[in-house]
Amino acid sequence: MKKITPYILVVSVWGFPFFSFSQVKSDLFRHNLKGKVHTTLESEYSPAGNLNKLNKENLKHREFIEYNEQGYIIQMKEYDSKNMLITTRKIILDKDEKRIVAFDYNLNNQIKSIDSFKYDLNGNRIEDLIYNPNYTLVKKMISRYDSNGVVIETCIYNSYNNLVDGYKFRIGNSGEPTKADYFNKDSIVVGTNTYQYYDFDKEGNSQKNVTYYTGFIDIISTTKIEYY
């Protein structure tokens, strides 16, 4: 089964946008972050079932995100298990803070991939299209939302518009994902992740998230947050 952390929806998806008539949900809202967040640094570990194994030997990757004062992402950086920078994402926003397009660059400052986005009339980002540097389509992600604007399902399709896989999320009272059912290309659920949150700061943001699979600890993510 593929594993997913609650923040993965931030990272990997892109298409050509059309304009909506209502305010686009901020990225802080999408990530269920509270307060005037400036940056986050999320470190993901494979702890081999031990809550305390947060060391470099178990580090999988890190992700740095910078938000503007309106709560929209303006830059992301991804680091590998050796803490080496591998991808920098630069995001272009329109005058209404809507994410128009994003470019991923490698260490040589060459474009690796391109994302573009479509929105519905409620300001929800419903379609992300991912392209190669020559603008040939690689895949797309379709997102569904509940009445509060929280993502409850994501589906990945290949360039031929065939379903690859997806997740259905169960949402807690505070808007955070509590479970994610993973389904395959035949829409059959083949596994479930469960999320628990710890170490809340003064703004009410969790600084530690534990992902369980079949009752066992699978991934631990820690988040360092800086505020404006």
C-alpha positions as MATLAB code, in Angstrom:
seq = 'MKKITPYILVVSVWGFPFFSFSQVKSDLFRHNLKGKVHTTLESEYSPAGNLNKLNKENLKHREFIEYNEQGYIIQMKEYDSKNMLITTRKIILDKDEKRIVAFDYNLNNQIKSIDSFKYDLNGNRIEDLIYNPNYTLVKKMISRYDSNGVVIETCIYNSYNNLVDGYKFRIGNSGEPTKADYFNKDSIVVGTNTYQYYDFDKEGNSQKNVTYYTGFIDIISTTKIEYY';
ca = [
       0.000    0.000    0.000;
       1.140    3.511   -0.719;
       1.494    5.702    2.332;
       0.341    9.316    2.558;
       0.826   11.971    5.199;
      -1.829   14.674    5.696;
       0.363   17.335    4.091;
       1.215   15.455    0.934;
      -1.618   17.135   -0.842;
       0.426   20.262   -0.731;
       3.236   19.032   -2.775;
       2.837   17.271   -6.047;
       0.237   18.434   -8.586;
      -0.447   20.941  -11.762;
      -3.049   22.462  -15.942;
      -4.329   25.722  -17.202;
      -6.550   27.603  -14.750;
      -9.943   29.186  -15.147;
     -11.238   31.948  -12.909;
     -13.649   31.487  -10.020;
     -16.009   34.057   -8.572;
     -15.294   33.503   -4.888;
     -12.176   33.739   -2.761;
      -9.716   30.894   -3.234;
      -9.098   28.950   -0.023;
      -5.694   29.837    1.399;
      -2.963   27.208    1.612;
      -2.944   27.570    5.395;
      -6.617   26.584    5.345;
      -5.879   23.626    3.059;
      -3.141   22.454    5.433;
      -5.281   23.076    8.526;
      -2.719   25.517    9.939;
      -3.742   28.304   12.306;
      -2.234   31.715   12.968;
       0.122   33.842   10.845;
       2.405   31.022    9.704;
       5.508   32.195    7.820;
       7.431   28.930    7.272;
       7.154   25.242    8.082;
       9.850   22.577    7.998;
       8.413   19.073    7.996;
      10.731   16.109    8.599;
       9.420   12.623    7.835;
      10.894    9.541    9.496;
      10.464    5.788    9.153;
      10.794    4.870   12.821;
      10.551    1.054   12.564;
       7.660    1.095   15.038;
       9.431    3.210   17.644;
       8.011    6.642   18.513;
      11.416    7.835   19.700;
      13.496    6.973   16.623;
      13.649   10.482   15.197;
      17.266   10.371   14.047;
      19.091   10.871   10.770;
      19.264    7.126   10.106;
      15.474    7.017    9.900;
      14.967   10.314    8.055;
      13.109    9.891    4.743;
      12.866   13.464    3.530;
      12.239   17.072    4.548;
      10.023   19.736    3.070;
      10.348   23.481    3.640;
       7.369   25.720    2.805;
       7.222   29.517    2.816;
       3.872   31.349    3.024;
       3.110   34.991    2.346;
       1.231   37.074    4.913;
      -2.086   36.181    3.281;
      -1.493   32.471    3.878;
      -0.548   31.362    0.357;
       2.529   29.299   -0.520;
       5.182   31.187   -2.470;
       8.040   28.668   -2.334;
       8.729   25.059   -1.418;
      11.965   23.096   -1.094;
      12.380   19.335   -0.855;
      15.364   17.583    0.745;
      16.341   13.911    0.523;
      17.193   11.472    3.328;
      20.713   12.922    3.512;
      19.262   16.429    3.933;
      20.438   17.461    0.468;
      18.263   19.878   -1.529;
      16.745   18.065   -4.532;
      13.823   20.238   -5.673;
      12.833   23.894   -5.434;
       9.286   24.834   -6.321;
       8.479   28.401   -7.317;
       4.812   29.350   -7.374;
       3.175   32.113   -9.398;
       0.090   33.781   -7.892;
      -2.387   36.143   -9.542;
      -3.649   39.394   -7.993;
      -6.240   37.458   -5.975;
      -3.540   35.147   -4.532;
      -4.757   32.294   -6.726;
      -2.012   29.827   -7.618;
      -1.693   29.982  -11.413;
       1.309   27.822  -12.138;
       4.240   26.214  -10.317;
       7.676   25.256  -11.586;
       9.889   22.585  -10.039;
      13.641   23.068  -10.491;
      16.511   20.658   -9.892;
      19.897   21.534   -8.398;
      21.112   22.823  -11.772;
      18.176   25.250  -11.911;
      16.584   23.267  -14.740;
      12.828   22.783  -14.858;
      11.828   19.260  -13.813;
       8.069   19.642  -14.109;
       5.279   22.192  -14.374;
       1.954   22.388  -12.523;
      -1.154   24.331  -13.363;
      -4.500   24.445  -11.578;
      -8.259   24.691  -12.025;
     -10.793   25.944   -9.477;
     -14.534   25.665   -8.936;
     -16.854   28.568   -8.193;
     -16.345   28.077   -4.448;
     -12.605   28.690   -4.697;
     -11.652   25.022   -4.298;
      -8.692   23.741   -6.316;
     -10.330   20.823   -8.075;
      -7.811   19.830  -10.746;
      -4.019   19.799  -10.757;
      -2.209   18.933  -13.979;
       1.425   17.868  -14.062;
       3.497   18.375  -17.203;
       6.983   17.546  -18.402;
       9.210   20.540  -19.258;
       8.016   20.241  -22.889;
       4.400   20.578  -21.667;
       3.383   16.999  -22.396;
       0.922   15.834  -19.765;
       2.220   13.357  -17.180;
      -0.779   12.969  -14.895;
      -3.542   14.862  -13.164;
      -5.088   14.908   -9.726;
      -8.803   15.489   -9.141;
      -9.875   16.637   -5.665;
     -13.331   16.527   -4.075;
     -14.372   18.680   -1.100;
     -16.976   18.687    1.641;
     -19.291   21.624    2.356;
     -16.572   23.231    4.522;
     -14.024   23.240    1.706;
     -11.951   20.372    3.140;
     -10.467   17.768    0.781;
     -12.239   14.416    1.212;
     -10.982   12.558   -1.861;
      -8.110   12.703   -4.327;
      -7.768   10.636   -7.503;
      -4.700   10.329   -9.712;
      -5.152    9.769  -13.462;
      -2.505    9.063  -16.057;
      -2.077   10.984  -19.317;
      -4.696    8.722  -20.938;
      -7.250    9.717  -18.277;
      -7.216    6.275  -16.665;
      -7.490    6.035  -12.892;
      -4.194    5.101  -11.246;
      -5.165    5.236   -7.568;
      -6.559    7.556   -4.923;
      -7.487    8.272   -1.308;
     -10.733    8.888    0.540;
     -10.210   10.940    3.698;
     -12.174   10.924    6.927;
     -12.078   14.313    8.622;
     -12.014   15.103   12.341;
     -13.905   17.818   14.183;
     -11.050   20.302   13.756;
     -10.746   19.757   10.014;
      -7.771   17.397   10.172;
      -7.603   14.037    8.324;
      -8.022   11.144   10.769;
      -8.009    8.252    8.281;
      -7.274    7.701    4.607;
      -8.554    4.724    2.635;
      -6.245    3.927   -0.274;
      -7.949    2.519   -3.391;
      -6.429    1.076   -6.547;
      -7.161    1.521  -10.271;
     -10.260   -0.670   -9.871;
     -11.569    1.616   -7.064;
     -11.069   -1.184   -4.531;
      -9.884   -0.150   -1.056;
      -6.696   -2.067   -0.301;
      -5.500   -0.382    2.884;
      -6.114    2.347    5.457;
      -3.837    4.832    7.198;
      -4.767    6.349   10.557;
      -3.333    9.688   11.752;
      -2.764   10.971   15.268;
      -1.525   14.446   16.227;
       0.632   15.537   19.168;
       2.637   18.467   20.614;
       0.281   21.347   19.820;
       1.795   24.845   20.008;
       0.184   28.032   21.318;
      -1.642   28.571   18.014;
      -3.112   25.071   18.148;
      -0.919   23.589   15.412;
       0.371   20.038   15.772;
       4.154   19.694   15.725;
       4.131   15.911   15.513;
       2.001   13.564   13.422;
       2.081    9.760   13.575;
       0.755    7.636   10.730;
      -0.357    4.101   11.588;
      -0.882    1.311    9.067;
      -2.739   -1.850   10.164;
      -2.269   -0.714   13.764;
       1.508   -0.246   13.599;
       3.528    2.964   13.465;
       4.576    3.597    9.882;
       5.648    7.237    9.580;
       6.378   10.026   12.054;
       6.420   13.637   10.862;
       7.669   16.552   12.922;
       6.947   20.161   11.951;
       8.855   23.273   12.970;
       6.741   26.384   12.501;
       7.819   30.030   12.373;
       5.234   32.810   12.526;
       5.134   36.380   11.225;
];
